[in-house]
Amino acid sequence: MNEIKLDFVKILASLFEKYKEQSWVLSKEDLEKASKSFFGNSKFKSGLVKHVISLKEEKYLIGLKSGVIFDQWCLLFIGDRKESTGYEVVSIDLKVFTEKTFTGITLAEFKSKIMINGSSLEIIQYPDIQKKGIMLSLDKTELDFFTELFDLCELEAKIQLNQKIEILGQEKTKFKLTQTSIISEFDNDNNGVIDLISNDFYKILSLNQKQIVEIGDKYIHHFIKVSNYIDNKGNNLQTIFQSVSTTENLDELDKRIALLRNQVHAYESLVFHSINMITSIVSRDLISFYEIYETFDKLGIFNSTWENEISEKLKNIDNKLDDIMNSINDMEYNIIRELNGLRYFTMESFKELDRSVKNSLKSIESSLDVNNLLSGIQAYQ
């Protein structure tokens, strides 16, 4: 939670307004007299002249007899030097204000510069190094003024903090609702497992094993590698899906969901083209088979340990998913780009292949709808 910043000008102005009739409070006119009178307050004369302050400017408002001037920008303390004789002026900038921006010092910064020490104020000029500063003797009424100032600041800080907590609570509730809604898109039955299309690749491979062996034993080995690759991708998808529930802000959630959507699309494309790859070799459509085969080979599906490496990294993911998100996303985009470049399913011969695929899926009682799957793949952006 960001540190509380206060409008000290507003707080001080209200406090001076409350006490403006008191004898220890100096008006703008009183300050002008003190600075101009030959026999006037030497403290104010010294401090004002040193800093070339023009009291004719409208920004100067009010002060205290002890040696304090408050304007629309800062507090000036004119007091005894801590390390030598004479007067010294310490300025505390309260805010930088323009038409569109406001930057105020924090309450901690303010209090670190002003400390009540007995009946005096100790003004630290450089809080970080604790060297130069001044002491300012105060009457009890003036000391009470600063005590009340700190109390008002603490009260305002508490109000702001409570408002922030309330806003954060509302934002957290809104985020959780968004997070739950998005998770339900990927898990309709709310069983904690991502809803993916039916992966019937292995069943179709088993169904057509004898025919594939007749064409060549080596193809079975290639298909087993494809099957393992798809299984690993499905497991990795589940891990990424589970990580969505651990996100803590909208930006992180958006990144995880974007990654997940790309992974799901890549997974669906792989399942679709893998099943077509089996059916095409069985039906002797070697043009379609080798187009798919060459694309898979280019992606390293037959000899790459990529998905296995990702699996190992995801096992020890903890909160380090962001470290490997870019590499996963790059791979998913590469898969999508290469599979989108396949042409076989746009050719006239695909109609026969499509019928064969549907018959194979029907024979194993698959729930996979290839028409919807193809439409989804083609429509994905």
Secondary structure, DSSP 8 states (H G I E B T S, - for coil): ----B--HHHHHHHHHHHHTTSTTEEEHHHHHHHHH-TTS-HHHHHHHHHTT--TTSTTEEEEETTTEEEESSEEEEEEEESSSSSEEEEEEE-EEE-SS-EEE-BHHHHHHHEEEETTEEEEES-TTTT--EEEEE--HHHHHHHHHHHHHHHHHHHHHHHHHHHHHHHHHHHHHHHHHHHHHHH-TT-SSS-------HHHHHHHTHHHHHHH-HHHHHHHHHHHHHHHHHHHHHHHHHHHHTT--SHHHHHHHHHHHHHHHHHHHHHHHHHHHHHHHHHTT-HHHHHHHHHHHHHTTTTT--HHHHHHHHHHT-TT-HHHHHHHHHHHHHHHHHHHHT--GGGSTTHHHHHHHHHHHHHHTT----HHHHHHHHHH--
